[in-house]
């Protein structure tokens, strides 16, 4: 499954290997887990790795949050499927309308400055919880 099925002109930046949904009735919440793989740049795309990575992650967030209302509370975790013992990247619960690119990139910036290792080209487990 590619990220941009509805628009054939757009080159997908990630693939979805699997996805599951779960209802947490005790907390009146639902969760969606996506196992995704970011794709490398294709010919004609911006060849700069950081620019491509940022665009890929932005597309992934847009896709994962497409069915979430702006007033819904959203929490997100991302971790590398290979390194399950490593810390997950997390964005604490906030309204979807408050989840900006600046918030997303500040979290990635903190990970880059830590001693944690994170391999963007490995399969990632991307979990979105909504209240």
BELRAWO-V963933 format. One record per residue. OMEGA is omega in radians with two decimals (none if undefined). Layout:
BEGIN
OMEGA, OMEGA
END
This chain:
BEGIN
3.13, -3.05, -3.01, -3.09, -3.02, -3.11, -3.06, -3.12, -3.09, 3.14, -3.13, 3.13, 3.12, 3.02, 3.09, -3.14, 3.09, 3.11, 3.09, 3.07, -3.14, 3.09, 3.10, -3.04, 3.14, -3.11, -3.08, -3.09, 3.04, -3.14, 3.07, 3.09, 3.09, 3.00, -2.99, 3.06, 3.07, -3.11, 3.10, 3.12, 3.07, 3.11, 3.14, 3.08, 3.12, -3.04, -3.10, -3.03, -3.09, 3.12, 3.12, 3.13, 3.14, 3.13, 3.13, 3.14, 3.09, 3.09, 3.13, 3.10, 3.12, 3.14, -3.07, -3.07, -3.04, -3.10, -3.10, 3.12, -3.12, -3.12, 3.10, 3.06, -3.05, 2.99, -3.05, 2.95, 3.09, 2.99, -3.09, -3.11, -3.11, -3.07, -3.10, 3.13, 3.12, 3.14, 3.05, 2.99, -3.08, 3.01, -3.06, -3.10, 3.06, 3.10, -3.11, 3.14, 3.12, -3.11, -3.07, 3.07, 3.13, 3.12, -3.12, -3.06, 3.05, 3.09, 3.11, 3.11, 3.12, 3.11, -3.13, -3.12, -3.14, 3.11, 3.14, 3.06, -3.01, -3.08, -3.04, -3.09, 3.02, 3.07, -3.12, 3.03, -3.03, -3.07, 3.10, 3.05, -3.13, 3.05, none
END
